[in-house]
């Protein structure tokens, strides 16, 4: 959901996947250019210059900067996560931590279960967020999901066209082999 500036996170430079003349394999926009894994509609994204990627390839479903900001502003004084394993309820300050790489994680302080999904569910349903903020946050999340779904559909359509082109080319080559002296008659 986060839009990057001129250079994607980590300073990685990647060219747009739909550049003219790019091989068909580079046109699959539903794959993260950094880790080469498929992007899920539930993943947290960075996007810019026609390229989609994971915000954090090691943990593709982390909270976005916008989600963390909304939690800090509107939800810091009440529980935001519930651990289904321990049945504990926690405030953001109790579950947020940084690992040795500076990556934010949100785990249960008792059993270390990842609470990201629980926190996200709370955020998008929290009555403390003004209605317009909640609605826009939900719309931004849905737009990101739709972007991923659309890129999967485009990738699938490109794969179908690629297969059709391969079959047609194979048929042409077979016809050329069968005609005398390699001439099609």
C-alpha positions in Angstrom: 0.0 0.0 0.0 2.9 2.3 0.3 3.9 4.3 -2.8 7.6 4.7 -3.2 9.4 7.7 -4.5 11.9 7.7 -7.3 13.8 4.6 -6.2 12.1 1.5 -4.7 13.1 0.5 -1.1 16.6 -0.7 -0.7 17.7 1.4 -3.6 17.1 -1.4 -6.0 16.6 -0.3 -9.6 14.4 -2.4 -11.8 13.0 -1.6 -15.2 9.3 -1.5 -15.9 8.0 -5.0 -16.5 5.9 -3.9 -19.5 8.7 -2.3 -21.4 8.5 -2.8 -25.2 10.7 -5.5 -26.4 11.0 -7.1 -23.0 10.9 -10.9 -23.0 7.5 -12.4 -22.0 9.0 -13.8 -18.8 9.7 -10.2 -17.6 6.2 -9.1 -18.2 4.7 -11.1 -15.3 3.8 -8.2 -13.0 2.5 -10.5 -10.3 6.0 -11.5 -9.2 8.1 -9.4 -6.8 11.2 -8.2 -8.7 13.3 -8.5 -5.5 12.5 -12.0 -4.3 10.9 -13.5 -7.4 8.0 -14.8 -5.4 4.4 -14.5 -6.4 2.6 -11.5 -4.9 -0.5 -12.3 -3.0 -3.5 -9.9 -2.7 -2.9 -10.0 1.1 0.8 -8.9 0.9 1.9 -5.4 1.7 3.1 -3.7 -1.4 5.4 -1.0 -2.7 4.7 0.2 -6.2 6.0 2.8 -8.6 7.1 3.1 -12.2 4.6 0.3 -13.1 6.4 -2.2 -10.8 4.8 -4.1 -7.8 6.9 -5.5 -5.1 6.8 -6.7 -1.5 7.4 -4.0 1.2 9.4 -6.7 3.0 10.2 -9.9 1.0 11.1 -11.9 4.2 7.6 -11.0 5.7 5.3 -10.1 2.8 2.3 -9.4 5.0 3.8 -6.8 7.5 1.9 -3.7 8.4 2.4 -0.7 6.1 3.7 2.6 7.3 0.2 4.0 6.9 -1.3 1.2 9.0 1.3 1.6 11.7 0.7 5.4 11.8 -3.1 4.9 12.1 -2.6 2.5 14.9 -0.3 4.9 16.7 -2.6 7.9 16.3 -5.9 6.2 17.0 -5.3 2.9 18.8 -2.4 3.4 21.2 -4.6 3.6 24.3 -6.6 0.4 23.8 -5.9 -3.3 22.9 -5.3 -3.9 19.2 -4.5 -7.6 19.0 -5.8 -10.8 20.4 -3.7 -14.0 20.4 -5.9 -17.0 19.6 -3.3 -19.3 20.9 -2.9 -17.7 24.4 -6.2 -15.8 24.4 -4.3 -12.7 25.5 -5.3 -9.2 24.4 -2.5 -6.6 23.8 -1.8 -3.0 23.2 0.4 -2.1 20.3 3.4 -1.2 22.5 3.3 -4.8 23.9 3.5 -6.5 20.6 5.6 -4.2 18.4 9.3 -4.9 18.2 12.3 -4.5 15.8 14.5 -7.4 14.8 18.2 -7.1 14.3 17.6 -6.0 10.7 15.3 -3.1 11.8 12.2 -4.9 10.5 9.0 -4.3 12.6 7.2 -7.4 13.8 4.1 -7.8 15.8 4.2 -11.0 17.9 2.6 -12.3 21.0 4.8 -11.5 24.0 3.9 -14.9 25.5 4.0 -17.4 22.7 5.5 -15.3 19.9 2.6 -16.0 17.5 2.5 -13.4 14.6 -0.4 -11.0 15.4 -0.2 -9.0 12.2 -3.5 -10.3 10.9 -5.2 -9.7 14.2 -3.9 -6.1 14.4 -4.9 -5.4 10.8 -8.5 -6.8 11.5 -8.7 -4.5 14.5 -7.5 -1.5 12.5 -10.0 -1.8 9.7 -12.9 -2.3 12.2 -11.8 0.0 15.0 -14.6 2.5 16.1 -11.9 4.9 17.3 -10.9 5.7 13.7 -13.0 8.5 12.2 -15.4 7.0 9.6 -13.8 8.8 6.7 -10.3 7.6 7.7 -11.5 4.0 8.2 -13.3 4.1 4.8 -10.2 5.5 3.0 -7.9 3.0 4.7 -10.1 0.2 3.6 -10.4 1.7 0.1 -6.6 1.9 -0.2 -6.2 -1.7 1.0 -8.8 -2.9 -1.5 -7.2 -0.9 -4.3 -3.9 -2.6 -3.6 -5.6 -6.1 -3.6 -7.3 -5.3 -6.9 -4.0 -4.2 -8.4 -2.5 -7.5 -7.5 -5.5 -9.4 -8.8 -5.5 -7.5 -12.0 -1.7 -8.1 -12.5 -2.4 -11.8 -12.0 -5.1 -11.7 -14.7 -2.8 -9.8 -17.1 0.0 -12.4 -16.4 -2.4 -15.3 -17.0 -3.7 -13.7 -20.3 -0.1 -13.1 -21.4 0.7 -16.8 -20.7 -2.3 -17.9 -22.8 -1.1 -15.7 -25.7 2.4 -17.0 -25.3 1.2 -20.6 -25.5 -0.9 -19.8 -28.6 2.2 -18.2 -30.2 4.3 -21.2 -29.3 1.8 -23.6 -30.8 1.5 -21.6 -34.0 5.2 -21.4 -34.4 5.6 -25.1 -33.8 2.9 -25.8 -36.4 4.7 -23.5 -38.9 8.1 -25.2 -38.3 6.4 -28.6 -38.7 4.9 -27.6 -42.0 8.2 -26.3 -43.1 9.9 -29.6 -42.3 7.3 -31.6 -44.3 7.5 -29.6 -47.5 10.1 -30.5 -50.1 13.4 -28.5 -49.9 12.1 -26.6 -46.9 9.7 -24.7 -49.2 6.1 -24.2 -48.2 4.0 -25.0 -51.3 
